[in-house]
Amino acid sequence: MKKIHLLLGIQSVVAILVSINRLGTWTLGYVLPNEFLRWVDFNNMLVLPLISLVAFYLLKKTLEYDSPQREAASHRTLNLLFLAGVYLLGASYGDHEVTNYLHTRFCLDDPSSDLCRIVIFNDDEFSHWVFFTGFVLVNAALLLLQTVFPHREQISNGDIVLLIVNALFLGAGIFANLAFEFIGLDLYVVALLAALSLYLLWRRGRQPLFVYYTAAYTLGLIATMLVKVLQ
């Protein structure tokens, strides 16, 4: 449980850093004098996702243990889903951050040109579709891996509290990214993962990832909906 708490803690910290990076103004400066990217784009494309995906991989390896299930078709399938999700996340970040920078810098005043129309489509639509597909695959694969490799030790009430406290930070990151912007596909993705984690918690009991994801996604979703209703 110590490793699980640590790796989930890294994900929670990354979620907060992503919000600070996206919503703050201190990252709007250019990385190099040639102005190829801003720090916000560079951090979102290379620094923060890399930390998150390394932590996801280590979490995956922590969940897996010696068992006949390691050679089962279900395990191989989930490994493939995880790898496909990682690739799609990387592709989406590469597409989105560059086109978002170009959109913001060159296309706000004249979005109708052919070049800007293509840039805006990649920024606002295509990269989002690719990202959310990868996001669902990675997180769903981890949740389902918890069903293939259920935690073998007793999960104490103290562990449950730590998981929920940890989840509050991820929930805050979800809230920050949903509550104060136009909501599109991201709302449905969060709702889908919240429903999956809640279903697995109900069916399989208090497993670490089920508790963490249920708390994070449900609380983030509820807080977002309350703000939207009040607005």
Buried (B, 14 or more C-beta within 10 A) or exposed (E): BEEBBBBBBBBBBBBBBBBBBBEEEEBEEBBEEEEEBBBBBBBBBBBBBEBBBEBBBBBBEBBBEEEEBEEEEEBEEBBEBBBBBBEBBBBBBBBBBBBBBBBBEBBEEEEEEEEBEBBBEBBBEBBBEBBBBBBBBBBBBBBBBBBBBBBEEEBEEEBBEBBBEBBBBBBBBBBBBBBBEEBEEBBEBBBBBBBBBBEBBEEEEEBBBBBBBBBBBBBBBEBBBEEEEEE
